[in-house]
Amino acid sequence: MLVKEKQSQIFHAAVKVKKHMQHYSCSMSVCDNPSCTCNDIGLNFSPLAVEKKPSSETSVLYFEINLKKKRLLSSWRKNATSKEIDFARTVMDQMNADDFDLLHKEFIEYKRQISETVDLKTVQFMYDVENIQRSGKMLFYSDIFPYIPEFTVNISGIEYVVVDDYCVMSDCDCTTVG
């Protein structure tokens, strides 16, 4: 159902709506917090004209889903119109494992990109900073930025995953990495 354009953030979708195939340009929105693990995305569907026929739809349709649960977000449904909910259900019913895999891959790639470029002063971290600082515990880097790829090394033909942890005490001037 979903096909991604090369070198683009745009997908094309073919959705069967009321016995007719309707074609859409589809874009995805993701929260900009690299520490957030919600897996929620927004999808915008803009109708396309096919074979010089005007599209029967004229407005952009939007809905939000959780990629892990593969379900519509209840927070979105509370404010959605019946037309939007019907369309979202129609699309969700036609999506298969490959569609969800494609969206999840794009979601992960986006989160990795923002993890590498974010201004750390603007990040709302998804852990209790004060509690961790009181405990004096160190924190795994992957707990801070869960979408950064694993760091691996190969020693004598054996692949190892390097797990690094850091002191997060705001008043500490150590340079400890575990």
C-alpha positions as CSV (number, residue, x, y, z in Angstrom):
1,M,0.0,0.0,0.0
2,L,2.8,2.5,0.9
3,V,5.7,3.2,-1.4
4,K,8.4,5.7,-0.4
5,E,9.9,8.1,-3.0
6,K,13.6,7.8,-3.3
7,Q,15.6,10.7,-1.6
8,S,12.3,12.1,-0.2
9,Q,10.2,12.0,3.0
10,I,7.1,11.4,0.9
11,F,5.2,8.2,0.5
12,H,2.6,7.2,-2.1
13,A,-0.4,5.3,-0.9
14,A,-3.1,3.5,-2.8
15,V,-6.2,3.1,-0.6
16,K,-9.4,1.4,-1.6
17,V,-12.2,3.8,-0.6
18,K,-15.8,2.8,-1.3
19,K,-14.9,0.3,-4.0
20,H,-12.6,2.7,-5.8
21,M,-8.8,3.0,-5.6
22,Q,-7.7,6.5,-4.4
23,H,-4.1,7.6,-4.6
24,Y,-2.5,9.8,-2.0
25,S,0.7,11.6,-1.3
26,C,1.5,10.7,2.3
27,S,3.9,12.4,4.8
28,M,4.8,11.4,8.3
29,S,5.3,13.6,11.4
30,V,7.3,12.6,14.4
31,C,7.9,14.3,17.7
32,D,11.2,16.1,17.9
33,N,12.3,14.8,21.3
34,P,15.1,12.3,20.7
35,S,14.7,10.9,24.2
36,C,10.9,10.2,23.7
37,T,10.1,6.5,23.1
38,C,6.3,6.9,22.5
39,N,6.4,5.5,18.9
40,D,3.6,7.8,17.9
41,I,3.4,9.3,14.4
42,G,1.1,11.5,12.4
43,L,0.2,10.7,8.8
44,N,-1.0,13.3,6.3
45,F,-2.8,12.0,3.2
46,S,-3.2,14.4,0.3
47,P,-5.3,13.1,-2.6
48,L,-3.7,12.8,-6.0
49,A,-5.3,13.0,-9.4
50,V,-4.7,9.8,-11.4
51,E,-4.6,9.5,-15.2
52,K,-5.9,13.0,-15.7
53,K,-9.0,12.4,-13.6
54,P,-9.6,14.8,-10.8
55,S,-9.4,13.3,-7.3
56,S,-12.7,12.7,-5.7
57,E,-11.2,13.9,-2.4
58,T,-10.2,17.5,-2.0
59,S,-9.0,17.8,1.6
60,V,-5.9,16.5,3.4
61,L,-6.7,13.7,5.8
62,Y,-4.7,13.2,9.0
63,F,-4.5,10.7,11.7
64,E,-2.2,9.5,14.4
65,I,-1.0,6.0,15.2
66,N,1.3,4.2,17.6
67,L,3.7,2.1,15.6
68,K,4.4,-0.5,18.2
69,K,0.7,-1.2,19.0
70,K,-0.4,-0.6,15.4
71,R,-3.4,1.3,16.6
72,L,-5.0,4.7,16.3
73,L,-4.2,7.0,19.2
74,S,-7.1,7.5,21.5
75,S,-5.9,11.1,22.1
76,W,-6.3,11.8,18.4
77,R,-9.7,10.0,18.1
78,K,-11.2,12.3,20.8
79,N,-11.0,15.3,18.5
80,A,-11.3,13.6,15.1
81,T,-14.4,13.8,12.9
82,S,-16.3,10.7,11.9
83,K,-15.0,11.1,8.4
84,E,-11.4,11.2,9.7
85,I,-11.9,8.2,11.9
86,D,-13.6,6.2,9.0
87,F,-10.7,7.1,6.7
88,A,-8.1,6.2,9.3
89,R,-9.7,2.8,9.9
90,T,-9.9,2.2,6.2
91,V,-6.2,2.8,5.8
92,M,-5.3,0.8,8.9
93,D,-7.3,-2.1,7.7
94,Q,-5.4,-2.1,4.4
95,M,-1.9,-1.7,5.9
96,N,0.2,-4.8,6.1
97,A,3.4,-5.7,8.0
98,D,5.6,-4.2,5.2
99,D,3.8,-0.9,5.5
100,F,4.4,-0.8,9.3
101,D,8.0,-1.9,8.9
102,L,8.6,1.0,6.4
103,L,7.0,3.5,8.7
104,H,9.0,2.2,11.7
105,K,12.2,2.3,9.7
106,E,11.6,6.0,8.7
107,F,10.6,6.8,12.3
108,I,13.9,5.3,13.7
109,E,16.0,7.1,11.0
110,Y,14.3,10.4,11.9
111,K,14.9,9.9,15.6
112,R,18.6,9.0,14.9
113,Q,19.1,12.1,12.9
114,I,17.6,14.4,15.6
115,S,19.6,12.6,18.3
116,E,22.8,13.5,16.5
117,T,21.9,17.2,15.9
118,V,19.8,18.2,18.9
119,D,20.7,21.1,21.2
120,L,21.0,19.3,24.5
121,K,19.7,22.3,26.4
122,T,16.3,22.0,24.6
123,V,15.7,18.3,25.2
124,Q,13.0,17.2,27.7
125,F,14.6,14.0,28.9
126,M,12.2,11.1,29.5
127,Y,13.7,10.0,32.9
128,D,13.6,11.5,36.4
129,V,16.8,13.6,36.4
130,E,16.4,14.6,40.1
131,N,15.9,11.0,41.2
132,I,18.9,9.7,39.2
133,Q,21.1,12.5,40.6
134,R,20.0,11.8,44.2
135,S,20.8,8.1,43.7
136,G,24.3,8.9,42.3
137,K,23.8,6.2,39.6
138,M,25.3,6.4,36.2
139,L,23.0,6.3,33.1
140,F,23.4,4.3,29.9
141,Y,23.8,6.5,26.9
142,S,21.1,4.4,25.2
143,D,18.7,5.3,28.1
144,I,19.3,9.0,27.2
145,F,19.1,8.6,23.5
146,P,17.4,5.3,22.7
147,Y,17.6,5.6,18.9
148,I,21.4,5.9,18.5
149,P,22.7,2.9,16.8
150,E,24.7,0.4,18.9
151,F,28.4,0.9,19.0
152,T,30.1,-2.4,18.1
153,V,33.7,-3.6,17.9
154,N,35.1,-6.7,16.4
155,I,38.0,-8.3,18.3
156,S,39.5,-11.5,16.9
157,G,36.4,-12.2,14.9
158,I,34.0,-11.8,17.8
159,E,31.5,-8.9,17.6
160,Y,31.0,-7.0,20.9
161,V,28.4,-4.3,21.7
162,V,29.9,-1.5,23.7
163,V,27.5,-0.2,26.4
164,D,28.7,3.1,27.8
165,D,27.2,4.8,30.8
166,Y,27.7,8.4,32.1
167,C,27.6,10.4,35.3
168,V,24.6,12.7,35.1
169,M,25.2,14.7,38.3
170,S,24.7,18.3,37.4
171,D,27.2,19.6,40.0
172,C,29.8,16.9,39.4
173,D,33.0,17.8,37.4
174,C,34.1,14.2,36.9
175,T,34.7,12.8,33.4
176,T,33.7,9.3,34.3
177,V,32.5,7.0,31.6
178,G,31.8,3.4,32.6
